[in-house]
Amino acid sequence: MKASFRKDFYSELETLEANNFWFRARNKIIIWALKKYSPGFNLYHEIGCGTGFVISEVSNSFPDAQLSGSEFLNEGLFYARKRLPDVEFTQMDARHINFEVSPDVIGAFDVLEHIEEDELVLRQIFKALKPDGTLFITVPQHRWLWSSVDVHACHARRYEADELHVKVAQAGFEVIRSTSFVSTLLPAMYLSRVMKNDKTGAKVDEVAELRINPVINKIFEWALNLELALISIGVNFPIGGSRLVVARKPFETKKNDV
């Protein structure tokens, strides 16, 4: 498998995540979804945990849960272990998942788009989860948002909702919730991507979108907090820069599913 992430990206990512509206808002929607759809989980594993920014918030919100994380590149695990020295982190290829004990929750947050064999990874996750376990996914959405930023971020694709739902279902899961987010900011996101694509031959700074004026950053975070408030009362946004999918492994599975 070709490199799915730039090794030198982790250090800057660790610096920017804590204050950037998108990472903060994504953490909030993930924690809300965990509390809503798997409130009593015991074993949680995060695939592609990166610098540990998400799993650190899971640790704060679910102090009694047993947590673990994995990452394809060791460079990311350095920062994850520094953040959470008591959590077990391992280097792992998500195409070949092997756990001694099956987790009841697996998270993969902005991971699948980096992997060519995403359907294989979903099947591996299905096998790894305990029966009645839950998968939480976030992915970038809409092919028409594809830009040089995606190329430099080592994305293999941006998803459409139907495409992702089919792949999740074919792996054996039942989708129990799916919604876009970063919906209110979609016009600004689209304009930003169009402008970047117009700069033919220009060097792309893939973290430029993360370095935002503090005032604008607060306004954007407020907008995404509003989205979460609506999502929490049952609103499903049809379009948006990202998509959240919650899927459950049936308690009983057919032999040919596994």
NUBABA-881861 format. One record per atom (N, C-alpha, C): y, z, x; residue in one letter. Coordinates in steps of 0.001 Angstrom, whole numbers, plus 524288, in hexadecimal, padded with zeros to 5 digits. Example, Ala and Ser with C-alpha at 12.3 -4.5 7.8 and 13.67 -1.06 7.14 Angstrom:
7E9C681E7883386a7EE6C81E788300Ca7F31C81E7883390a7F73681BA883232s7FBDC81BE483566s8001E81EBE83264s
//
This chain:
7FB518000080352m800008000080000m804DB8000080371m8086F7FC868026Bk80D317FC4C80577k810728012B80476k8141E8024B8080Fa81766806EA8078Ba81A19806EF8024Aa8198A80B4B7FF79s81BA680B9A7FA35s820BE80EA97FA06s82281810707FE87f82743813867FEB6f82923813878045Af82E318139680512r8304F813AF80A6Ar82FFA8192980CAEr82DAC8199F81146k82CE881EBA813B6k832108217C814E7k8361C81E6E81629d83B11820D1817A9d83E8682234812FFd83C708217480E3Ff83F79822668098Bf83F5B82823807E5f83B4182AF98097Dy83A72830468078Ay83ECF834058090Ay840B5833B080DD9s844A48377A80F96s849A9836FD80C73s84B628322B80B77e8501D8317380861e84F20832CD802AAe84A74831A2800D7l84917832DF7FB76l84954838BB7FA86l8474583BC47FE2Ae84755841767FD8Ee84CE9843867FD17e850758412A7FFFDt855E4842E07FFE5t85888841927FABDt8574383D177F873l85A1583B2C7F3DFl857D983D067EEAAl852CA83E277EE7Ce8502F83F3D7E97Ee852AC843B17E668e853D3847F57E916a8555A84CC17E658a85A4C84C257E31Ca85DD2848BD7E4C3n862D48483E7E20Fn8636B843297DEFAn85FB783FA17DF7Dn8603683AA27DCD1n85E9E83B0E7D71Fn861C8838DB7D3A3f860EE839547CDFFf85B928375F7CC4Ff859B68330E7CEABw854D7830BD7CCE1w850328343E7CE1Ew84FEE8362B7D2E0f84B9C839977D45Df84BB483EA97D13Ff85051840CA7D06Fr850CB8459D7CD6Cr84F23844BD7C7BAr850E68406B7C579a84F8B83F437C009a849B983E0F7BF81a8479483B437C340r841F683A237C302r83ED183F317C33Dr84056842D07C69An83DA4847D67C6C3n83DCC84A9C7C17Fn8424F84A637BEF2k842D784D027B9E1k83F3F84A9F7B5CCk83EE48456C7B5B2i83B86842F17B1C9i835C6843ED7B304i83460844387B800i82EFB8455D7B974i82D8384AE87B7D7i830E284EA77B8FAi82FC7854137B792i82F86854B27B1A5i83318852207AEE2w832E7852517A92Aw82DAF850287A734w82C0284BB77A95Aa8271F849417A79Ba8226984CBC7A8CAa8225A84F2C7AD54l81E0F852B67AEA3l81DCD857437AACDl8224A859867A994k8226A85DEB7A5EAk820E985C3F7A064k822488577A79EFEk8212C8557D799C2k81B78853FB79916k819408513E79CE9y8142484ED879C2Ey80FAF8518079F27y810E2854CD7A2FEs80CC8857B77A5CAs80EC485D267A740s81057860367A36Ep812F7865297A4A4p80F888692C7A769p80A5F868EC7A6AEg8070A86CEA7A8F2g803C786B167AD84g80591867167B058f80241864FB7B486f8018F868EE7B8F8f7FD218684D7BBB3n7FBE286BB37C01Fn7FC25868D47C556n7F9BE864287C577l7F97D8612F7CA59l7FCB885C347C9D3l8008485BA37CD48y8041C857267CD36y803DA8546B7D273y8034A84F4A7D24Bh8038E84C3F7D71Fh8077F847DD7D672h80AB3847287DA73e80E92842F17DA5Ae80D3983EE27DE78e80C7083A217DCAAi80B4B835BA7E022i8106C833497E1DAi810F1832437E6E6g815CE830157E8EAg81A37833FE7E880g81946838BA7EA57c81D0483D027E99Ec821DF83C8A7ECF7c821F3838E67F0ADg8269D8380F7F3DCg8284E83CEF7F6B9g82D4183E4B7F63Dt82F69842DC7F8FBt82E6A847F27F60Bt82BCE847B47F199g82A9F84C6A7EEA1g82ED384E087EAD1g8328B84A917E9A8f836E884C037E645f8351784D2B7E0B1f83189849FF7DE99v82F9D84AEF7D94Bv82C1884FB87D925v8286184FF87DCB3i82492854367DC81i82724859867DD7Ci82B868599D7E03Cs82E5585E897E0FCs83089860847DBCFs8324385CE07D874e8343485E6A7D34De82FAE8600A7CFBDe82B3385D6E7D04Cv8268B85F077CD62v824FF864937CEF5v82552865B87D3F8s8240D86AF17D5E7s827AB86F0D7D38Ds82CAA86DCF7D336n8306C871807D0F6n82F77872607CB1Fn82DFC86E307C870s82D6386E777C2C1s8280A8707D7C106s8241886FE87C467f81EC9871A17C319f81CA4874E47C7A2f81EBD8799E7C85Ep81D5B87CB97CCFDp817A587E5F7CD37p814F187E517C8C3d80F7B880017C8B7d80BA187B867C98Bd80D80876CE7C99Aa80A08872467CA37a8088D871827CFF3a803F886F457D0C5q8024786DD87D608q803D1868317D704q806F9867517DB0Dl80947862327DC07l8072C85FCD7E10Bl806DC85A9E7E114s8059D857B87E5D9s8084D852737E592s808ED850057EA0Fg80B7784AEE7EA41g80922847907EE7Cg809D38427A7EDE3s807E583ED27F1D2s80BD483A757F28Fs80B87838047F717e80F2E833DF7F87Ce80C5F830277FC24e80D8B82B227FBA3f80B07827327FEE9f80CC1827A280497f811B5829108056Dl813D98297480AB6l814BD82F2580C39l8132D83087810E5n813E8835DC812CAn819A28375D81344n81D048337681416e8228E834A1814D3e824D68378881021e8233E8361E80B6Bg8251E838D1806CDg822FC83E538066Dg81E1D83F128080Fl81BAA84433807ADl81E588483B80B29l820B88468580F5Ef8239B84A24812BDf827C484D0580F95f82AAD84A1580C5Dy82EDF84C7380946y82CAC84F90804B4y8286C84DAF80260a82609850837FE07a82402855D27FFD1a82179855E48044Er81F6685AD980651r823C585E94807CDr8280A85C71809AAk82C8785FCA80B03k82ED1862448061Ck82EF385F4D801D8r830FB861497FCDEr82D69865687FA7Cr828598644E7FAA4l824878679C7F7ECl81FF3868CE7FB91l820AA86C6F7FF29p81C8B86D838030Dp8178F86FBC800B5p817C9871DA7FBF1d81329874297F994d8100A870517F637d8120786B8C7F5B2v80F53867977F29Bv80BFB8642F7F633v8076B862B67F44Fe803EB85F5D7F75De80595859A97F6D8e806FC857427FB45f8086F851BE7FB65f804AE84ED17FEF7f8030384A327FD3Dt7FF5F8471480050t801248416780070t7FFB483EC08049Dq8008E8391E804E0q7FC2483678801EDq7FD78832FC7FE54m7F9778308D7FB15m7FB2C82B287F957m7F7818279D7F933d7F8338226B7F705d7F6B9822C37F13Dd7FA6F821B67EDCDa7F97F8225C7E82Ea7F56F81E987E60Fa7F3E481AB87E91Fr7EFB4817397E76Fr7EA51819B37E82Dr7EA3781E1E7EAF6h7E545820D27EC17h7E634826AD7EB65h7E60E828717E691i7E73482DEB7E556i7E223831007E526i7E23F8358D7E7B4n7DD9A838E57E7C3n7DF5C83E957E7C5n7DE61841507E37Df7DF97846DA7E314f7DA94849FB7E291f7DA6D84E8B7E502e7D601852127E442e7D612854577DEBEe7DAC18558B7DCD1v7DB66857A07D785v7DF32854107D4A3v7DDC4852687CFF3s7E10A84EC17CCF9s7E5E5851867CAE0s7EA8D84F627CBD6p7EF48851A27C996p7EF74850B47C3ACp7F258854117C0E9d7F32E852F57BB5Fd7F8488501D7BA71d7FB7B84F9B7BE8Fv8003584C667BE4Bv800CC849707C369v801EC844607C2FDi80352841387C792i8088283E8D7C66Ei80C0983EC17CA30g8110B83C197C9C7g81171837C97CDD2g813D6833777CC53a814DA82F1B7CFEEa81A4882D0F7CE93a81E3482EDD7D16Bf8239E82DE77CFF1f8261F829E77D39Cf826ED825367D172d828F8820CE7D46Cd8258281FB67D923d8208B81F227D7EBv81C8281E217DBD5v819D0818EA7DADDv8182A817EA7D5FFl814F7813537D4D6l8178B80E3B7D668l81CBA80DFF7D600e81F778091E7D738e81F24807B07DCFBe81D8D80B6F7E049h81D0D80A757E5E2h817B0808527E75Fh81402808497E3AFi80E90807287E4EBi80CD3802237E22Fi80B097FE677E52Ee809357F9827E2E9e804CA7FA707DF0Be801237FDD57E074e7FC7A7FEB97DD42e7FD718033D7D978e80162802C27D62Cd802C88070F7D2ADd7FE80808337CEAFd7FBB7804287CCE3e7F786805097C916e7F306808207CB7Fe7F1DC807127D06Bl7EDE080A157D32Fl7EF8A80FCB7D39Bl7F471810B57D4E0v7F6648160F7D556v7F5F1818ED7D026v7F748816577CBDCl7F6D6818D27C6B6l7F12381A307C574l7ED88816D57C6F2r7E7FE817FE7C60Fr7E64181CA07C962r7E83681CDF7CE2Dq7E6F28213F7D19Cq7E91A826667CF73q7EDD9826277CD60i7F02082AD77CB03i7ECEC82C917C653i7EB47828D47C32Cf7E81D82A137BE90f7E32182CEA7C029f7E08182B057C423k7DBB582D857C5FEk7DCCB833017C81Ak7E1438339F7CAA7a7E27B838907CD3Ea7E40983CDE7C96Fa7E66783B7A7C50El7E83783F5B7C144l7E39B841E27BE73l7E448846D07BD13k7E05E849617B9CCk7E0BB8472D7B440k7DC7D847657B13Bp7DCC4845AA7ABC5p7E1168488F7A8D3p7E3E5845C37A5A4d7E861847C27A2C0d7ED0E848D67A656d7ECC8846F57AB30g7F12A847807AECDg7F5748439A7AD8Ag7FA088447B7AFDBt7FEA3841607AE80t8010783EE57B352t8028883A027B2BFl805398370D7B6D4l80AE8836557B553l80E628375B7B907f813FE8368D7B848f815D9832867BC42f8185C82E657BA57i81A0E82A127BDADi81FD0829017BCB8i822B2827CE7C0DDt827B6825267C04Ct827A9820517C3C3t82A1481C277C1D6v82A54817397C4BBv82F9A814A87C3CCv8315B811487C76Ap835F380E0B7C658p83489809CA7C26Cp8383C808407BF42q83715804E87BACEq83A757FFF87BAB3q838497FBF07B84Bh83AD07F6F47B71Eh83B267F3507BBDFh8385B7EF037BB6Er8386E7EB297BFA6r83DDF7E8E97C082r841007E8AF7BC62w846327E6607BCE6w849F57E9E07BFE8w848377EE9D7C153l84B4F7F1FD7C4BDl849B47F1627CA7Bl845DB7EE067CB6Fw844017ED5A7D0D7w848787EB7B7D451w848ED7EDE67D8EAs84D1C7EC717DC85s84B557ED717E21Fs84ECB7EC6B7E5C1s84DAD7ED747EB45s84CA17F3387EC3Bs84EA37F69F7E8E6v84D917FC347E969v847B77FD3F7E8C9v845427FA9B7E506d83F9F7FB357E44Ad83C967F93E7E901d83E517F4F17EB2Fv83BB47F2B87EFC5v83BDB7F68D7F44Ev840777F8B87F55Dh8410F7FC467F9C9h83E9A801947F8B3h83DC4802D87F3BFa83B0C807B37F263a8351E806FD7F262a8334E802507F3D1c82DB6801197F41Cc82B0D801617EECBc82DCF7FFB57EAB8h82B667FF667E592h828167FA707E52Dh8239B7FAFC7E2ACa820677F6667E17Ba821EF7F3FF7DC44a824557F7327D8DEr825B67F5607D39Ar829627F93C7D10Dr82BF87F7687CCDFr82E457FABE7C8E4r82B1E7F9CA7C3EEr82A467FDC27C0CAy826C07FD597BC55y829917FBF77B74Fy826AD7F96C7B3C9e828157F9267AE4Fe824A67FD167AB70e8269D7FF3B7A724a823D5803697A46Ba81E60801B77A2C5a81DE47FD307A054d818CB7FB6C79E6Ed814EF7FAC17A2E5d816CE7F8AE7A739e813797F7EB7ABCBe811447FD207ADAFe814A0801047AE24l812E58061E7B004l80F30808AE7AC21l81071808487A720h80D1180A9F7A322h80799808437A352h80746803257A3F0v802308008A7A433v7FF1D8026D7A8F0v801AA802BD7AD6Dk7FEF9804647B22Dk7FD1080A0F7B1B4k8004380D637AF77v7FEC0812DD7AEBEv7FA1E8133C7AAFAv7FA598104D7A6B7a7F6188105D7A2DAa7F11880E1A7A51Ba7F17D809E57A829q7ECD68077F7AA72q7EA2F80B1C7AE5Fq7ED3780EB37B0A7a7EAE98128F7B437a7E7E5816BB7B13Fa7E8B4817087AC0Fg7E5DA81AC07A8D9g7E93481ECF7A624g7EE3B81ED47A740f7F1BE822D07A524f7F3908218379F9Cf7F5418259179CDEe7F7FF82504797EAe7FDBF8265B798D2e8013A822AB797DDv806D2823AD7987Fv8089C8272879404v80AFD82B9E7955Fi80CCE82F307914Bi812C382F81790F9i8157C82D83794F2r81B3482D2C79498r81D198292D79895r820B982616796FEs8230A8223C79A7Fs828AB8214E798E7s82C21821C379CA2t831A6820BC79B90t8346681EEC7A083t8384081BA279FC5s83BC481A5A7A419s83F6781EEF7A50As841A381F227A9B3f84626822747AAC0f849A681F857AE97f84E09821B87AFDEv8524F81EDE7B267v853D381A447AEE6v8542E81B4F7A9F0s85569817517A60Cs85B4B816BF7A541s85E0381B167A502t863AC81AE37A433t8667A818767A8DCt86413818BC7AD67l8667D816AC7B22Cl8649D811317B378l8619680ED97AFF9l85F47809C47B11Cl8635B805827B23Dl867B3805347AF52p86B9B8012E7B09Bp86DBA801B87B62Bp86ED98068A7B7CBa870D1807657BD1Aa86CAE806057C122a867CB8075C7BFFCm863838062B7C38Em862C68004B7C415m862F17FD867BFAEy862497F7DA7BFC0y866AA7F53F7C2E6y86B767F6F37C207l86FE47F4B77C4DCl86F5F7F5A77CAB0l86DB57FA527CC24s86CF37FB947D1A6s868E27F8097D41Fs864967F7167D157r860707F3C67D377r862367EE187D3E1r865027EC387D000v866F37E6D77D02Ev86A937E6177D4D3v86DF57E9D67D5AFm871A17E9757DA13m86EC77E96D7DF47m86A9F7EC807DFB8k8679E7EC967E498k864CB7E7697E570k862B27E52F7E139n85FF87E02D7E1BCn863AA7DBC17E318n868A77DC507E1B8d86C7F7D83D7E2E4d86DF77D8207E8A8d86CE87DC647EB73k86E657DCBC7F0F6k86A1C7DA677F453k869AF7D5587F41Bt8658D7D2957F6E5t865FB7D37A7FCC9t861AA7D53C7FF0Cg861847D608804AAg863E27DB1D80675g866377DE0D802FBa868A07E2FC8047Fa864687E71180570a8656B7EA878092Ek861BB7EEC580A48k861FB7F2B9805DDk85D757F417803C1v85D417F7A87FF53v85C677FD3680132v85F96800BC7FF35d85EDF8064A8002Dd85C0A808827FB70d856F1809A87FC15e853D480B207F789e8551E810817F567e857F2813AE7F840v85970818D27F636v85F1A818EC7F470v861B58146B7F470a8672F814457F2CCa867D7816237ED38a863FC814D27E9CFe864498167A7E45Ce863D281C647E3CAe861E781F037E7DAl8614A824AB7E796l86624827877E980l8697A824BD7EC56r86E5A827197EE3Ar872AA825CA7EA60r873CF829807E6F6i87750828847E292i87BDD82C507E2B8i8805A82A7A7E11Fn884E682DDA7E08Cn88365832A87DD53n884C3837627DF11p8831383C2A7DC51p8849983C517D692p8892C83A4F7D538v88ADD83A5D7CFC4v8876F836B57CC88v88690831FE7CE8Ei8833582E3C7CBCFi87DAC830607CB6Ai87BEC832E77CFA6n876B0835337CFABn8760F839277CB3An87A0783C5E7CA52k879CB840427C61Ck879D883DA47C0C0k87CFC839927C032i87D25836BC7BB32i877DC834437BA07i8758A831CC7BE01f8706582F607BD4Cf86C42833797BBF7f86C74837EF7BE84e8689F83BFD7BD6Be8695583E107B7D9e86E2183E8B7B61Fw86F22840367B0BDw86CBA83C527ACE7w86D49837417AE0Ea86B1E833397AA9Da8652E833A57AA4Fa862B4834A17AEBBl85CFF835067AEB6l85B2483A267AC4Al85E4D83E3F7ACACn85D04843167A9E6n85D23842347A3FBn860D583F037A235l8611883DA379CACl85C3E83A9779B10l85A9A836F679E5Fe855CF8340D79D3Ee8512D837BF79C9Ae850AC83B897A02Fl84C4F83F3579FE0l84C848425F79AD8l85137843DD79933a851BF846C27944Aa84FB58438578FB9a850DA83E7778FC8l84EFB83B0578B9El8491483A1E78C08l8473783952790C6i841988389379191i83E9E83D6178FB6i840B884201790B2s83E0D846D978F50s83D94847AE78971s840CD844F37865Di840528455F780A8i83D8A840A577E53i83B2E83D6F781BFg837D18394277FE2g839CE833B978076g83E82833037829Av8409882DBF78360v83DBE82B1E787E1v83C07826487870Cn839BE8231778B30n83D6981E8378C41n83F9881E51790DFf8432381A1379239f83FFD815317938Cf84135810BF7912Ep83E1980C057922Ap83F1A8099479781p843D780A2079984i84514807DA79E9Ai847B680BF57A1FDi8476E80B237A719g849C980EC27AACAg847EE80D8D7B042g84AAD80F8A7B415g8494A80E717B981g844048108E7BB20g8423E814BB7B880s83D398172A7B9B7s83A2F818237B4BBs835188192A7B561r831CA81A797B0E1r82E5581F1C7B240r82DE08229E7AE75l82A3A826FC7AEB4l825A4825D17AB1El820EA8267A7AD26v81C31826067A9F9v818F082AEB7AAB9v8174C82D327A664v813AA8319A7A665v80EA382FA87A3F0v80A42830637A6A4a8053E82E5C7A4C6a801048326D7A58Ea7FD4B832867A1F6r7F92E836787A22Cr7F3E2833F07A2FAr7F0AD836797A628k7EB3B834DA7A6C9k7E817837437A254k7E5788341879F2Bp7E2798364879ACAp7DE7F83A4879CAFp7DD7883E1D79963f7D9BB8423A79AE1f7D45483FF779BBCf7D2FC83C137988Be7CE068395C7994Ee7CF39833B579AB9e7CCEF831C279EEBt7CDD482C657A0A0t7C8BE829697A0B8t7C92A8245679FBFk7C48C820FE7A006k7C2D7820617A5A4k7BDCF81FA77A679k7BBB981F377ABC9k7BE2781AA17AEAEk7BF31816587ABEDn7C156811D07AE95n7C7218126F7AFACn7C99B816BA7ADC5d7CF0E817C67AF13d7CF9A81A4A7B464d7CB7781CC27B637v7CBC481FA67BB1Fv7C83C81D497BF43v
//
